[in-house]
Amino acid sequence: MRPKFLPFFGFILWIFVNGCTGVDTRAIDALFQEYDHDNCPGAVVAVWQQGQPIFEKCYGLADLERQVPVTRETSFRLASVTKQFTAAAILILVDRGELALDQTLATLFPELPSYADRITIRQVLNHTSGLVDYESVMADTASVQVHDRDVLDLVARVDSTYFEPGTQFSYSNSGYACWHWPLSGPQVAPSRNSWKRRSSSLWE
């Protein structure tokens, strides 16, 4: 049985404004009016101009059952929105010479079965790796949040791929979830703080 809470699928909208001298708050309020109720997941809106926030406002609820309002500190489930940033981070490491697109997963994840010798970073990034979807391996009774490390463990239990790597396209959550570890430092199980330092340095 899944956890007994209402999933929160709110979102954050960032609007980057260039050459704008002000914000029409009434227009923004009108746009998010339908999210500003006691029976609807909410949102946080931030308008930035030249690197500085010129408008911030919270709408609606973060938790419908407990009637907890959205705040600036509310954590949102961004899900696959993060894939583009993950791919960009990997490509930065490739540009720095720390990784190679044709490098195999076996060099980063020695705990994976032998198929990792045939899967490259390039194939994972473009969804042609054939890696099994980790959700198909999870127990139906699972009720605990799955983290990146858990995904790698789940994928490692399967000794085959959906197809020969590089021969087909199949959207993969498993491949991108595993990238936490090479971004933290290949073959190193990093602490939370080391991951923050590593990810922050990528964009400098």
C-alpha positions in Angstrom: 0.0 0.0 0.0 1.2 3.5 -0.9 1.6 6.2 1.8 -1.7 7.7 2.9 -1.2 11.3 1.8 -2.3 13.3 -1.1 0.6 13.7 -3.6 1.7 17.3 -4.0 2.3 18.2 -7.7 2.7 21.9 -7.2 5.3 23.8 -9.3 7.6 26.7 -9.2 7.6 29.2 -12.1 10.6 31.4 -12.6 10.1 34.4 -15.0 13.3 36.1 -16.0 12.7 39.6 -17.1 15.0 41.6 -19.2 14.6 45.4 -19.8 11.5 45.5 -17.7 11.0 48.3 -15.2 8.1 46.8 -13.2 5.8 43.9 -12.6 2.1 43.8 -13.2 1.1 42.1 -10.0 -2.6 42.0 -10.9 -1.8 40.1 -14.1 0.2 37.5 -12.1 -2.4 37.2 -9.4 -5.0 36.6 -12.1 -2.9 33.9 -13.8 -2.5 32.0 -10.5 -5.9 32.7 -9.1 -7.1 29.1 -9.7 -4.2 27.8 -7.5 -4.9 30.1 -4.6 -7.6 28.1 -2.9 -7.9 25.7 0.1 -8.5 22.7 -2.1 -5.7 23.0 -4.7 -2.0 22.4 -4.8 -0.2 25.8 -4.9 2.7 27.5 -6.5 5.5 30.0 -5.8 6.1 32.7 -8.4 9.4 34.6 -8.6 10.2 37.3 -11.1 13.8 38.2 -11.5 15.4 41.1 -13.3 19.2 41.5 -13.8 19.9 38.8 -11.2 17.6 40.3 -8.5 14.1 39.3 -7.4 11.6 42.0 -8.1 8.5 40.0 -7.3 7.8 36.9 -5.1 4.5 35.5 -4.0 3.1 32.2 -2.7 -0.3 30.8 -3.7 -2.3 27.9 -2.4 -1.4 24.8 -0.3 1.6 22.6 0.0 -0.4 19.9 1.9 -4.1 19.6 1.2 -4.9 17.2 4.0 -3.3 19.3 6.7 -4.1 22.6 5.0 -0.4 23.7 5.1 0.1 26.8 2.9 2.9 27.1 0.3 5.9 29.2 1.6 9.2 30.3 0.0 10.7 27.3 1.8 8.3 24.7 0.3 10.1 21.9 -1.5 8.5 21.1 -4.9 8.6 17.8 -6.8 10.4 18.9 -9.9 10.7 15.3 -11.3 11.9 15.1 -14.9 12.5 18.9 -15.2 15.9 18.1 -13.6 17.0 15.8 -16.5 18.1 18.7 -18.7 20.3 20.1 -15.9 21.7 16.7 -15.1 22.6 16.2 -18.8 24.2 19.6 -18.9 26.2 18.8 -15.8 27.5 15.6 -17.4 28.4 17.4 -20.5 30.4 19.9 -18.5 32.4 17.1 -17.0 32.9 15.7 -20.5 34.2 19.1 -21.6 36.6 19.2 -18.6 37.9 15.8 -19.6 36.6 14.1 -16.4 34.2 11.9 -18.3 33.9 10.7 -21.9 30.6 10.2 -23.8 31.7 6.8 -25.0 32.9 5.7 -21.6 30.9 2.7 -20.3 28.8 2.5 -17.2 31.0 -0.3 -15.9 33.8 2.2 -15.3 31.5 4.3 -13.0 29.3 1.6 -11.5 31.3 -1.6 -11.1 28.4 -3.1 -9.1 26.2 -3.3 -12.2 25.9 -6.6 -14.1 27.9 -7.3 -17.2 25.6 -5.4 -19.5 27.2 -2.2 -18.1 30.2 -3.0 -20.3 28.0 -2.3 -23.4 26.2 0.9 -22.2 27.9 4.2 -22.7 27.2 7.6 -21.1 26.1 8.9 -24.5 23.4 6.2 -24.6 22.1 6.9 -21.2 21.9 10.6 -21.9 19.9 10.0 -25.1 17.7 7.3 -23.7 19.1 4.4 -25.9 20.7 2.4 -23.1 17.9 -0.1 -22.6 18.2 0.1 -18.8 15.2 -1.5 -17.1 12.8 1.0 -15.4 13.5 0.8 -11.7 9.8 1.2 -10.9 9.1 -2.1 -12.6 11.5 -3.8 -10.1 10.1 -2.2 -7.0 7.8 -4.2 -4.8 4.1 -3.3 -5.1 4.0 -2.9 -1.3 6.9 -0.3 -1.2 5.9 2.7 0.8 9.2 4.4 1.4 10.6 7.2 -0.8 13.2 5.9 -3.3 16.4 7.8 -3.5 19.2 7.8 -6.1 21.3 5.2 -4.3 18.2 3.0 -4.1 17.7 3.2 -7.9 21.2 2.0 -8.6 20.6 -1.0 -6.2 17.4 -1.8 -7.9 18.9 -1.7 -11.4 21.8 -3.8 -10.3 19.4 -6.7 -9.4 18.4 -7.1 -13.1 20.8 -9.0 -15.2 19.5 -7.8 -18.6 18.3 -4.8 -20.5 15.2 -4.1 -22.5 17.2 -4.3 -25.7 20.8 -4.2 -27.0 22.2 -0.8 -26.0 22.2 1.7 -28.8 19.6 -0.1 -31.0 16.4 1.5 -29.8 14.9 4.5 -27.9 13.2 4.1 -24.6 12.6 7.0 -22.2 14.6 6.1 -19.0 14.2 7.4 -15.5 16.7 4.8 -14.2 19.7 6.2 -16.2 19.2 9.7 -15.0 18.6 8.8 -11.4 22.0 7.0 -11.3 23.9 10.2 -12.4 24.0 11.5 -8.9 27.0 9.4 -8.2 29.3 10.3 -11.1 28.4 13.9 -10.6 29.5 13.6 -7.0 32.8 11.9 -8.1 33.2 8.7 -10.0 33.3 5.5 -7.9 33.0 7.5 -4.7 30.0 7.4 -2.3 29.9 11.0 -1.3 28.3 12.8 1.6 25.5 15.2 1.1 27.8 18.1 1.6 30.3 16.9 -0.9 27.6 16.6 -3.5 26.5 20.1 -2.9 30.1 21.4 -3.3 30.6 19.3 -6.5 27.3 20.3 -8.1 27.8 24.0 -7.3 31.3 24.0 -8.8 30.0 22.7 -12.1 28.3 26.0 -12.9 31.2 28.3 -11.9 
